[in-house]
Amino acid sequence: MAKHCEICGKAPRKSADRSFSNKQNVHTQEPNLQSVKALVNGSVKRIRVCTSCIKAGKVTKAI
């Protein structure tokens, strides 16, 4: 299962933490994805969408 939003395409990205001694710890920041039943082209499908798209109203939830 892919870790990207099906609406905006937001995907995991690499980030670095820097300590006081300037050591670099690389880790991944993953988007907050939720599986939602949504109307897609008139039919109900379960898609993985980030919470920012849900808040912005880019997804029409199916009842």
C-alpha positions, 0 to 999 in steps of 0.5 A: 500500500502506497504511503501517498495521498490520492488527492494531492500526492503528498508523500513521505519525505526525509528530514534531518535532526541536528544535535548540539554536536552537529550530528545528523539523524535522518528520519522520514516524515510521513503524511497523516493518511486516513482511509475514507469512503468517498465519491469518485466519478459517481461511485463509492470507493475507499481511498487514502487521503491526508487530513489536510485534504479532508479539512480543506473539503477536497473530498466528498465523503460517501454516506 
